[in-house]
Amino acid sequence: MSDSAQLSHCSNKDYDFFYEGLAGGKLLLQKCAKCGVLRNPPGPMCPRCRSLEWTTLSSKGTGTIHSYIIHYHPPLPGFDTPHPVAVVDLDDGVRMLGAVHGVKPDKIRIGMKVKSAFGQRRGLDAFWFAPVDAADNAAG
């Protein structure tokens, strides 16, 4: 079975909603149905009120790079190197980890404004972050 076929058969009740959102071009966040707290990564129970009930919120998809790394080695199957990965403070109020595309690795900076973008990677729905400012959009 191919890697993508194996991945497409994985299921996790805490994350299924997220991947369904990606298929529709949405970055979905988990929201407690009782107290309204957003959480990422998703989980079965609210860390604030311990409720098991939750809903989703469609993220604005915009934020600011809080931290980042440029991955060079070891090579990761399905990813080109260098491979920038950032922790982004989403404008919605949570942090999210994601790849950064559309900017040369040496131009990425903490505080850079980014937005989510959607597509496929190895046949699977995926998202990444791209710079908001056109001056930063110099693909590498």
N, C-alpha and C positions, 0 to 999 in steps of 0.2 A: 504494500500500500504506500502511495506517495506521501510525502510530508504534508502537503496541502489536504489530501484526502483524510489523513489521520487527524489533522487539526480541525477540519470541518465537522468531524464526528464527536469532538470533545464537547461536553456540556457541563455547565456549572451554574446552578440556580442563582448564585450571587452575581454572575457576570453575563448571563445570557441576554439580559436587557441591553447591556452595553453594545454587544456585537450586533444585535438586531438594529440598534440605533445607527451603527456604522453603515449597515446595509442601506439605510435610508438617508445617509449623508448627515446624520445628527450625532453630536457628542452628548450622550445622556449621562446624567449624574443621578446617584441614588439620594433620595430625600425621605427623611422620617415622616411618616404620615401623622404621627402624634405631635411631635415637638417642632418639626420643620427643619431640623439640622441636616445639612448636606454632608455626605461622607464619600471620601475616595481614599483608598480603594473601597469598593462595595463590601458589605458584610451582611450577615443574617440579622444582626441586632444593633439597634441604635446605641452608640457609646454614651450618649447623654441620658436618655430616659429608659433605655433597655426595651423599648418596644420592638416587636417583630414585624410590625406593619410598616410598609414603605411604598413609595411611589417614585416616579422619575421626573426629572426636570431637564428640559432641553437647554444645554449650556449655550451661552452666547458664542463660545468658542474663541474668545479673545482673552489675552492676558499678557503677562510680563515674565521674561526669563528670570528665574530666581537663582538658578545654578545650572551648570552644564558640564559635559565632558565630551571629548572627541575620542571615540573608540577607534583604535588602529589594529590591535592585536590581542587575542587571536582572531583570525577572520571568522565572521559569523555567517553561516549559510543563509543565502538570500539577501544579504546586505553588502553594499559596496563600502569600501573604506577610503578615506576616513568617514566615520559614521557619527555625526553629532547627535547627542541625546540631551534633552533639557528637562529640568523640573520647572514647570510653569505655574505661576500664581494666576489662576483663572480669575477673571473679573467677577465670576459668580461666587467666589469665596473659598475655593478649595485648590489644592495643588494637584497637578497631574504630570506624569512622566510621559514624554513622547519624543520621537525623532524630530529633527529639524532639517527641513529641505528648503531649497531655493535661495541659499545664501552660502557663500564660501565659509568654510570652518573658521578661518582667521578673522572673519568679520562678525562672528557671533559675539555678543556681549551681554553681561548681566544688565538687566533693565531694558533690554530690547523688547519692543512691543511685537507680539505675534498673534496669529489667528490660525484656527484649525482649517485643515484642508483634507479632502477625502479621496480615496481611490482604492486600488487593489494592489496587493503585494503577494506574489506567488499564488494568485487566484483567490485570495481571501480579502474581504473588506478590511480596510485599514484607515488610519488617520495619521497625520503628522502636523507639526507646526511650521508655519512659514512667516517671514517678516511682514509686518503691516506696511511699513514705510517702503515705498518703491525704490528709494535710494539704497536700501539694504538688499534688494532683490537682485543679487548678482550671483547666479548659480555657479557652483564650483565643480 
